[in-house]
Amino acid sequence: MDKQVSTIEVGDPLFFLILAVVVLYVSLPRLLPILVVGYKHLISPRELKKMLTDPNPPFLIDVRTPSETAEQDNRIEGAHIIPLD
């Protein structure tokens, strides 16, 4: 009696379900604190400036493109530039 092995292809709905479960499983430890505690959506430039001068400043990531941060006036001192492009 031959056993037939079924395969899952990229276009199958089951593939996307499995992928979603894996992504959720991997992301949940990072998302759980945000879901439980919540977070501030926006802060003002004044609040950010104050936070950056604190003894323990936040780790700030600037995701703007290099052309957006090319001018000195557009840079945020202490920010780590990691463009999304």
Backbone as XML, in Angstrom:
<?xml version="1.0"?>
<chain id="A" units="angstrom">
  <residue number="1" name="MET">
    <atom name="N" x="0.827" y="-1.165" z="0.000"/>
    <atom name="CA" x="0.000" y="0.000" z="0.000"/>
    <atom name="C" x="0.888" y="1.251" z="0.000"/>
  </residue>
  <residue number="2" name="ASP">
    <atom name="N" x="0.756" y="2.063" z="-1.027"/>
    <atom name="CA" x="1.541" y="3.292" z="-1.125"/>
    <atom name="C" x="0.818" y="4.418" z="-0.406"/>
  </residue>
  <residue number="3" name="LYS">
    <atom name="N" x="1.593" y="5.125" z="0.395"/>
    <atom name="CA" x="1.028" y="6.306" z="1.051"/>
    <atom name="C" x="1.331" y="7.505" z="0.178"/>
  </residue>
  <residue number="4" name="GLN">
    <atom name="N" x="0.342" y="8.322" z="-0.007"/>
    <atom name="CA" x="0.511" y="9.509" z="-0.831"/>
    <atom name="C" x="0.724" y="10.713" z="0.087"/>
  </residue>
  <residue number="5" name="VAL">
    <atom name="N" x="1.781" y="11.446" z="-0.177"/>
    <atom name="CA" x="2.099" y="12.629" z="0.618"/>
    <atom name="C" x="1.522" y="13.841" z="-0.088"/>
  </residue>
  <residue number="6" name="SER">
    <atom name="N" x="0.741" y="14.614" z="0.641"/>
    <atom name="CA" x="0.180" y="15.813" z="0.026"/>
    <atom name="C" x="1.136" y="16.978" z="0.266"/>
  </residue>
  <residue number="7" name="THR">
    <atom name="N" x="1.154" y="17.873" z="-0.673"/>
    <atom name="CA" x="2.017" y="19.047" z="-0.562"/>
    <atom name="C" x="1.156" y="20.300" z="-0.483"/>
  </residue>
  <residue number="8" name="ILE">
    <atom name="N" x="1.746" y="21.317" z="0.091"/>
    <atom name="CA" x="1.075" y="22.614" z="0.171"/>
    <atom name="C" x="1.823" y="23.558" z="-0.745"/>
  </residue>
  <residue number="9" name="GLU">
    <atom name="N" x="1.107" y="24.172" z="-1.652"/>
    <atom name="CA" x="1.727" y="25.120" z="-2.569"/>
    <atom name="C" x="1.447" y="26.535" z="-2.103"/>
  </residue>
  <residue number="10" name="VAL">
    <atom name="N" x="2.253" y="27.472" z="-2.607"/>
    <atom name="CA" x="2.163" y="28.865" z="-2.177"/>
    <atom name="C" x="0.770" y="29.444" z="-2.394"/>
  </residue>
  <residue number="11" name="GLY">
    <atom name="N" x="0.066" y="29.068" z="-3.423"/>
    <atom name="CA" x="-1.253" y="29.632" z="-3.702"/>
    <atom name="C" x="-2.379" y="29.053" z="-2.867"/>
  </residue>
  <residue number="12" name="ASP">
    <atom name="N" x="-2.115" y="27.958" z="-2.153"/>
    <atom name="CA" x="-3.161" y="27.313" z="-1.363"/>
    <atom name="C" x="-3.571" y="28.172" z="-0.169"/>
  </residue>
  <residue number="13" name="PRO">
    <atom name="N" x="-4.875" y="28.221" z="0.131"/>
    <atom name="CA" x="-5.318" y="28.958" z="1.323"/>
    <atom name="C" x="-4.693" y="28.401" z="2.606"/>
  </residue>
  <residue number="14" name="LEU">
    <atom name="N" x="-4.443" y="27.109" z="2.648"/>
    <atom name="CA" x="-3.826" y="26.497" z="3.824"/>
    <atom name="C" x="-2.418" y="27.044" z="4.053"/>
  </residue>
  <residue number="15" name="PHE">
    <atom name="N" x="-1.701" y="27.331" z="2.970"/>
    <atom name="CA" x="-0.364" y="27.911" z="3.075"/>
    <atom name="C" x="-0.426" y="29.250" z="3.802"/>
  </residue>
  <residue number="16" name="PHE">
    <atom name="N" x="-1.381" y="30.101" z="3.401"/>
    <atom name="CA" x="-1.504" y="31.421" z="4.023"/>
    <atom name="C" x="-1.939" y="31.312" z="5.483"/>
  </residue>
  <residue number="17" name="LEU">
    <atom name="N" x="-2.762" y="30.335" z="5.795"/>
    <atom name="CA" x="-3.178" y="30.118" z="7.177"/>
    <atom name="C" x="-1.983" y="29.706" z="8.034"/>
  </residue>
  <residue number="18" name="ILE">
    <atom name="N" x="-1.186" y="28.783" z="7.527"/>
    <atom name="CA" x="0.006" y="28.341" z="8.258"/>
    <atom name="C" x="0.989" y="29.493" z="8.409"/>
  </residue>
  <residue number="19" name="LEU">
    <atom name="N" x="1.174" y="30.266" z="7.350"/>
    <atom name="CA" x="2.074" y="31.415" z="7.399"/>
    <atom name="C" x="1.606" y="32.429" z="8.444"/>
  </residue>
  <residue number="20" name="ALA">
    <atom name="N" x="0.308" y="32.706" z="8.482"/>
    <atom name="CA" x="-0.237" y="33.659" z="9.455"/>
    <atom name="C" x="-0.025" y="33.168" z="10.883"/>
  </residue>
  <residue number="21" name="VAL">
    <atom name="N" x="-0.209" y="31.878" z="11.112"/>
    <atom name="CA" x="-0.015" y="31.316" z="12.451"/>
    <atom name="C" x="1.451" y="31.433" z="12.868"/>
  </residue>
  <residue number="22" name="VAL">
    <atom name="N" x="2.367" y="31.156" z="11.958"/>
    <atom name="CA" x="3.798" y="31.255" z="12.263"/>
    <atom name="C" x="4.183" y="32.703" z="12.562"/>
  </residue>
  <residue number="23" name="VAL">
    <atom name="N" x="3.722" y="33.639" z="11.743"/>
    <atom name="CA" x="4.035" y="35.058" z="11.965"/>
    <atom name="C" x="3.472" y="35.522" z="13.307"/>
  </residue>
  <residue number="24" name="LEU">
    <atom name="N" x="2.257" y="35.141" z="13.618"/>
    <atom name="CA" x="1.654" y="35.513" z="14.899"/>
    <atom name="C" x="2.437" y="34.916" z="16.061"/>
  </residue>
  <residue number="25" name="TYR">
    <atom name="N" x="2.832" y="33.663" z="15.938"/>
    <atom name="CA" x="3.590" y="32.994" z="16.997"/>
    <atom name="C" x="4.925" y="33.694" z="17.241"/>
  </residue>
  <residue number="26" name="VAL">
    <atom name="N" x="5.599" y="34.102" z="16.168"/>
    <atom name="CA" x="6.897" y="34.764" z="16.290"/>
    <atom name="C" x="6.734" y="36.190" z="16.821"/>
  </residue>
  <residue number="27" name="SER">
    <atom name="N" x="5.687" y="36.885" z="16.413"/>
    <atom name="CA" x="5.495" y="38.295" z="16.772"/>
    <atom name="C" x="4.836" y="38.504" z="18.127"/>
  </residue>
  <residue number="28" name="LEU">
    <atom name="N" x="4.138" y="37.525" z="18.619"/>
    <atom name="CA" x="3.355" y="37.703" z="19.842"/>
    <atom name="C" x="4.169" y="38.187" z="21.042"/>
  </residue>
  <residue number="29" name="PRO">
    <atom name="N" x="5.371" y="37.658" z="21.301"/>
    <atom name="CA" x="6.125" y="38.170" z="22.454"/>
    <atom name="C" x="6.411" y="39.669" z="22.371"/>
  </residue>
  <residue number="30" name="ARG">
    <atom name="N" x="6.576" y="40.194" z="21.170"/>
    <atom name="CA" x="6.830" y="41.627" z="21.017"/>
    <atom name="C" x="5.538" y="42.438" z="21.086"/>
  </residue>
  <residue number="31" name="LEU">
    <atom name="N" x="4.453" y="41.873" z="20.605"/>
    <atom name="CA" x="3.186" y="42.603" z="20.570"/>
    <atom name="C" x="2.450" y="42.591" z="21.902"/>
  </residue>
  <residue number="32" name="LEU">
    <atom name="N" x="2.649" y="41.563" z="22.687"/>
    <atom name="CA" x="1.896" y="41.417" z="23.931"/>
    <atom name="C" x="2.060" y="42.604" z="24.880"/>
  </residue>
  <residue number="33" name="PRO">
    <atom name="N" x="3.286" y="43.091" z="25.141"/>
    <atom name="CA" x="3.389" y="44.263" z="26.030"/>
    <atom name="C" x="2.644" y="45.485" z="25.496"/>
  </residue>
  <residue number="34" name="ILE">
    <atom name="N" x="2.651" y="45.678" z="24.195"/>
    <atom name="CA" x="1.944" y="46.814" z="23.604"/>
    <atom name="C" x="0.440" y="46.644" z="23.781"/>
  </residue>
  <residue number="35" name="LEU">
    <atom name="N" x="-0.050" y="45.427" z="23.590"/>
    <atom name="CA" x="-1.480" y="45.177" z="23.725"/>
    <atom name="C" x="-1.945" y="45.302" z="25.173"/>
  </residue>
  <residue number="36" name="VAL">
    <atom name="N" x="-1.104" y="44.882" z="26.109"/>
    <atom name="CA" x="-1.484" y="44.914" z="27.517"/>
    <atom name="C" x="-1.365" y="46.324" z="28.088"/>
  </residue>
  <residue number="37" name="VAL">
    <atom name="N" x="-0.231" y="46.971" z="27.854"/>
    <atom name="CA" x="0.036" y="48.275" z="28.450"/>
    <atom name="C" x="-0.464" y="49.408" z="27.571"/>
  </residue>
  <residue number="38" name="GLY">
    <atom name="N" x="-0.400" y="49.242" z="26.282"/>
    <atom name="CA" x="-0.750" y="50.308" z="25.355"/>
    <atom name="C" x="0.469" y="51.170" z="25.072"/>
  </residue>
  <residue number="39" name="TYR">
    <atom name="N" x="0.312" y="52.151" z="24.242"/>
    <atom name="CA" x="1.419" y="53.038" z="23.921"/>
    <atom name="C" x="0.866" y="54.370" z="23.462"/>
  </residue>
  <residue number="40" name="LYS">
    <atom name="N" x="1.721" y="55.375" z="23.522"/>
    <atom name="CA" x="1.345" y="56.696" z="23.034"/>
    <atom name="C" x="1.525" y="56.704" z="21.527"/>
  </residue>
  <residue number="41" name="HIS">
    <atom name="N" x="0.545" y="57.191" z="20.833"/>
    <atom name="CA" x="0.638" y="57.232" z="19.378"/>
    <atom name="C" x="1.547" y="58.351" z="18.901"/>
  </residue>
  <residue number="42" name="LEU">
    <atom name="N" x="1.429" y="59.506" z="19.501"/>
    <atom name="CA" x="2.178" y="60.670" z="19.042"/>
    <atom name="C" x="2.800" y="61.398" z="20.219"/>
  </residue>
  <residue number="43" name="ILE">
    <atom name="N" x="3.969" y="61.980" z="19.964"/>
    <atom name="CA" x="4.554" y="62.899" z="20.928"/>
    <atom name="C" x="4.936" y="64.158" z="20.166"/>
  </residue>
  <residue number="44" name="SER">
    <atom name="N" x="5.000" y="65.246" z="20.864"/>
    <atom name="CA" x="5.343" y="66.509" z="20.208"/>
    <atom name="C" x="6.860" y="66.609" z="20.043"/>
  </residue>
  <residue number="45" name="PRO">
    <atom name="N" x="7.319" y="67.447" z="19.120"/>
    <atom name="CA" x="8.762" y="67.660" z="18.975"/>
    <atom name="C" x="9.402" y="68.133" z="20.284"/>
  </residue>
  <residue number="46" name="ARG">
    <atom name="N" x="8.680" y="68.943" z="21.038"/>
    <atom name="CA" x="9.200" y="69.425" z="22.326"/>
    <atom name="C" x="9.394" y="68.260" z="23.304"/>
  </residue>
  <residue number="47" name="GLU">
    <atom name="N" x="8.408" y="67.336" z="23.339"/>
    <atom name="CA" x="8.530" y="66.163" z="24.218"/>
    <atom name="C" x="9.710" y="65.289" z="23.804"/>
  </residue>
  <residue number="48" name="LEU">
    <atom name="N" x="9.888" y="65.106" z="22.495"/>
    <atom name="CA" x="11.005" y="64.300" z="22.007"/>
    <atom name="C" x="12.337" y="64.941" z="22.377"/>
  </residue>
  <residue number="49" name="LYS">
    <atom name="N" x="12.446" y="66.236" z="22.196"/>
    <atom name="CA" x="13.688" y="66.939" z="22.527"/>
    <atom name="C" x="14.023" y="66.759" z="24.006"/>
  </residue>
  <residue number="50" name="LYS">
    <atom name="N" x="13.011" y="66.855" z="24.860"/>
    <atom name="CA" x="13.228" y="66.660" z="26.299"/>
    <atom name="C" x="13.671" y="65.226" z="26.583"/>
  </residue>
  <residue number="51" name="MET">
    <atom name="N" x="13.031" y="64.264" z="25.938"/>
    <atom name="CA" x="13.388" y="62.859" z="26.144"/>
    <atom name="C" x="14.824" y="62.578" z="25.707"/>
  </residue>
  <residue number="52" name="LEU">
    <atom name="N" x="15.263" y="63.209" z="24.618"/>
    <atom name="CA" x="16.613" y="62.974" z="24.098"/>
    <atom name="C" x="17.694" y="63.596" z="24.974"/>
  </residue>
  <residue number="53" name="THR">
    <atom name="N" x="17.328" y="64.558" z="25.814"/>
    <atom name="CA" x="18.313" y="65.163" z="26.714"/>
    <atom name="C" x="18.339" y="64.491" z="28.077"/>
  </residue>
  <residue number="54" name="ASP">
    <atom name="N" x="17.469" y="63.528" z="28.311"/>
    <atom name="CA" x="17.460" y="62.788" z="29.570"/>
    <atom name="C" x="18.732" y="61.954" z="29.695"/>
  </residue>
  <residue number="55" name="PRO">
    <atom name="N" x="19.097" y="61.554" z="30.935"/>
    <atom name="CA" x="20.279" y="60.706" z="31.120"/>
    <atom name="C" x="20.172" y="59.366" z="30.378"/>
  </residue>
  <residue number="56" name="ASN">
    <atom name="N" x="18.967" y="58.828" z="30.265"/>
    <atom name="CA" x="18.742" y="57.581" z="29.523"/>
    <atom name="C" x="17.821" y="57.872" z="28.349"/>
  </residue>
  <residue number="57" name="PRO">
    <atom name="N" x="18.372" y="58.429" z="27.257"/>
    <atom name="CA" x="17.508" y="58.781" z="26.126"/>
    <atom name="C" x="16.974" y="57.530" z="25.430"/>
  </residue>
  <residue number="58" name="PRO">
    <atom name="N" x="15.850" y="57.647" z="24.755"/>
    <atom name="CA" x="15.310" y="56.500" z="24.015"/>
    <atom name="C" x="16.183" y="56.188" z="22.809"/>
  </residue>
  <residue number="59" name="PHE">
    <atom name="N" x="16.113" y="54.953" z="22.350"/>
    <atom name="CA" x="16.797" y="54.555" z="21.121"/>
    <atom name="C" x="15.882" y="54.967" z="19.981"/>
  </residue>
  <residue number="60" name="LEU">
    <atom name="N" x="16.276" y="55.999" z="19.269"/>
    <atom name="CA" x="15.421" y="56.590" z="18.248"/>
    <atom name="C" x="15.875" y="56.147" z="16.866"/>
  </residue>
  <residue number="61" name="ILE">
    <atom name="N" x="14.952" y="55.598" z="16.092"/>
    <atom name="CA" x="15.238" y="55.165" z="14.721"/>
    <atom name="C" x="14.513" y="56.097" z="13.768"/>
  </residue>
  <residue number="62" name="ASP">
    <atom name="N" x="15.281" y="56.707" z="12.867"/>
    <atom name="CA" x="14.739" y="57.609" z="11.848"/>
    <atom name="C" x="14.632" y="56.808" z="10.555"/>
  </residue>
  <residue number="63" name="VAL">
    <atom name="N" x="13.414" y="56.573" z="10.077"/>
    <atom name="CA" x="13.205" y="55.719" z="8.905"/>
    <atom name="C" x="13.032" y="56.510" z="7.617"/>
  </residue>
  <residue number="64" name="ARG">
    <atom name="N" x="13.338" y="57.797" z="7.666"/>
    <atom name="CA" x="13.226" y="58.605" z="6.452"/>
    <atom name="C" x="14.339" y="58.249" z="5.472"/>
  </residue>
  <residue number="65" name="THR">
    <atom name="N" x="14.118" y="58.573" z="4.208"/>
    <atom name="CA" x="15.112" y="58.293" z="3.170"/>
    <atom name="C" x="16.295" y="59.239" z="3.317"/>
  </residue>
  <residue number="66" name="PRO">
    <atom name="N" x="17.462" y="58.874" z="2.743"/>
    <atom name="CA" x="18.627" y="59.763" z="2.815"/>
    <atom name="C" x="18.360" y="61.152" z="2.244"/>
  </residue>
  <residue number="67" name="SER">
    <atom name="N" x="17.542" y="61.244" z="1.200"/>
    <atom name="CA" x="17.250" y="62.569" z="0.637"/>
    <atom name="C" x="16.439" y="63.418" z="1.619"/>
  </residue>
  <residue number="68" name="GLU">
    <atom name="N" x="15.619" y="62.773" z="2.437"/>
    <atom name="CA" x="14.825" y="63.507" z="3.423"/>
    <atom name="C" x="15.672" y="63.994" z="4.602"/>
  </residue>
  <residue number="69" name="THR">
    <atom name="N" x="16.770" y="63.302" z="4.866"/>
    <atom name="CA" x="17.624" y="63.684" z="5.992"/>
    <atom name="C" x="18.926" y="64.335" z="5.536"/>
  </residue>
  <residue number="70" name="ALA">
    <atom name="N" x="19.036" y="64.663" z="4.251"/>
    <atom name="CA" x="20.282" y="65.218" z="3.713"/>
    <atom name="C" x="20.612" y="66.578" z="4.304"/>
  </residue>
  <residue number="71" name="GLU">
    <atom name="N" x="19.625" y="67.407" z="4.484"/>
    <atom name="CA" x="19.868" y="68.739" z="5.031"/>
    <atom name="C" x="20.081" y="68.656" z="6.541"/>
  </residue>
  <residue number="72" name="GLN">
    <atom name="N" x="21.007" y="69.450" z="7.026"/>
    <atom name="CA" x="21.323" y="69.452" z="8.457"/>
    <atom name="C" x="20.103" y="69.792" z="9.310"/>
  </residue>
  <residue number="73" name="ASP">
    <atom name="N" x="19.228" y="70.659" z="8.812"/>
    <atom name="CA" x="18.041" y="71.064" z="9.573"/>
    <atom name="C" x="17.055" y="69.918" z="9.771"/>
  </residue>
  <residue number="74" name="ASN">
    <atom name="N" x="17.125" y="68.908" z="8.906"/>
    <atom name="CA" x="16.179" y="67.793" z="8.977"/>
    <atom name="C" x="16.666" y="66.644" z="9.850"/>
  </residue>
  <residue number="75" name="ARG">
    <atom name="N" x="17.880" y="66.712" z="10.335"/>
    <atom name="CA" x="18.433" y="65.610" z="11.123"/>
    <atom name="C" x="18.015" y="65.722" z="12.582"/>
  </residue>
  <residue number="76" name="ILE">
    <atom name="N" x="17.872" y="64.564" z="13.198"/>
    <atom name="CA" x="17.569" y="64.500" z="14.625"/>
    <atom name="C" x="18.825" y="63.973" z="15.306"/>
  </residue>
  <residue number="77" name="GLU">
    <atom name="N" x="19.451" y="64.811" z="16.106"/>
    <atom name="CA" x="20.693" y="64.420" z="16.756"/>
    <atom name="C" x="20.452" y="63.229" z="17.680"/>
  </residue>
  <residue number="78" name="GLY">
    <atom name="N" x="21.298" y="62.219" z="17.541"/>
    <atom name="CA" x="21.175" y="61.016" z="18.347"/>
    <atom name="C" x="20.326" y="59.931" z="17.713"/>
  </residue>
  <residue number="79" name="ALA">
    <atom name="N" x="19.655" y="60.244" z="16.604"/>
    <atom name="CA" x="18.813" y="59.241" z="15.932"/>
    <atom name="C" x="19.671" y="58.328" z="15.071"/>
  </residue>
  <residue number="80" name="HIS">
    <atom name="N" x="19.266" y="57.098" z="14.973"/>
    <atom name="CA" x="19.922" y="56.118" z="14.115"/>
    <atom name="C" x="19.127" y="56.065" z="12.814"/>
  </residue>
  <residue number="81" name="ILE">
    <atom name="N" x="19.787" y="56.406" z="11.710"/>
    <atom name="CA" x="19.093" y="56.478" z="10.421"/>
    <atom name="C" x="19.087" y="55.095" z="9.779"/>
  </residue>
  <residue number="82" name="ILE">
    <atom name="N" x="17.906" y="54.535" z="9.631"/>
    <atom name="CA" x="17.707" y="53.237" z="8.982"/>
    <atom name="C" x="16.531" y="53.405" z="8.028"/>
  </residue>
  <residue number="83" name="PRO">
    <atom name="N" x="16.793" y="53.818" z="6.767"/>
    <atom name="CA" x="15.693" y="54.055" z="5.831"/>
    <atom name="C" x="14.941" y="52.767" z="5.500"/>
  </residue>
  <residue number="84" name="LEU">
    <atom name="N" x="13.658" y="52.898" z="5.270"/>
    <atom name="CA" x="12.831" y="51.742" z="4.927"/>
    <atom name="C" x="13.001" y="51.307" z="3.482"/>
  </residue>
  <residue number="85" name="ASP">
    <atom name="N" x="13.546" y="52.172" z="2.643"/>
    <atom name="CA" x="13.729" y="51.822" z="1.225"/>
    <atom name="C" x="14.835" y="50.826" z="1.042"/>
  </residue>
</chain>
